[in-house]
Amino acid sequence: MLKKMVKACLAITLSMGLLVGCAGDGPGTGDGAEEGGDDSNLRILLLVPGTLGDKSFFDSANEGMKLAAENYDADTKVVEMGTDTTKYSATLDDVCNEGWDIIVTGGSNISQPLQEAALDYPEQQFILYDEAVDFTDGANSNIYCMTYKCNEGGYLAGVLAASMSETGKVGFAGGYDIPLINDWLVGYIEGVQSVNPEVKVSIGYMNSFTDAAKGKEVGLALYNGGTDIIFQAAGGAGLGIIDAAKEAGKYAIGTDSDQSEMFASDAEKANAIYASILKRVDLSIEKAIGTYIDGGLSFGSVDVYGLAEGCVEITDNSWYQENVPQEVKDAVESVKQEIINGDVTPVSVYDMTDDEILAMKAEVQP
């Protein structure tokens, strides 16, 4: 009881500053949704454990909310919680009392506060993307999780990078040295080696998902070490890799959103991105909402999406068509179909021991 009273006091203090809806982001958002909208409509809230505008992970989730509003006539709202994780629990307490049918959020930073809220508010239903929780003995039975086969996307990036590299050295820049990010990495290494076992992979971490300046610093260090292509998996921090690629006259492979398209107004930067590997948070959110409406969403469980489900993809845009030779595009497409058909199964970090991961990293270091 004391815990709930403290949380409630914090929530009242924070609510005015934190609960800022993104009005006008699409059908069903804005003032109508904030006031509750039509009571007959499904009411969905997206909690962003950060801020929009990352041109990556969070923006993709926001696109999923727009799809839900458009395709299911849902009343939606987006709350940007910022990067201060100490405020997340109070924000969750606040919104859990607002009568939302579903609260959607994602990522590792929000996982523990969300599980605490799920325990305190057992009638509230949650969708958590890009992170799984413990469902042992009926725990978290009001949370539905979606994760992604990042190793499959990493494999495609590795095939592309190794095929395009002129120096025989490619790079990987991750947000943190954690399984969620290293699943991209091990797939990437395996994809690189499938093309040419002699290609080396330099690895760097930003220890941030938001610090683009740190990302640029890591990127320049990798490029200055002889790397000519870097695959980045770091959310907003990864935008610094693209800045570094432009400055160094090198190349990058983006993630989560079509980052060439997002930098279309800067031709030099857009052309520095060979492709982006998409973790289709947007489509998976829309899929989950549709399944919920049909009565089939299994709370207390996790689904894993990959290339076969269309929730991991490689961009096929004008920059990819112009800057990547046809034989390389054919090789990437061939591997993509082999993975979908089950003929190629990229290694996953979740099936490896810590020693195996360390050994894999060491084997490809320059």
TAVEN-V546075 format. One record per helix or strand of 3 or more residues. SS is the DSSP state (H for helix, E for strand). FROM is the first residue (numbers start at 0). TO is the last residue. If there is no record, write none. Layout:
BEGIN
{{SS:FROM:TO} {SS:FROM:TO}}
END
This chain:
BEGIN
{{H:1:17} {H:30:33} {E:42:47} {H:56:71} {E:74:79} {H:84:94} {E:101:105} {H:110:119} {E:124:128} {H:135:137} {E:142:147} {H:149:163} {E:168:173} {H:178:194} {E:199:204} {H:211:223} {E:228:232} {H:234:247} {E:250:254} {H:258:261} {H:266:270} {E:272:278} {H:280:292} {E:300:304} {E:311:313} {H:317:322} {H:325:340} {H:348:350} {H:353:363}}
END
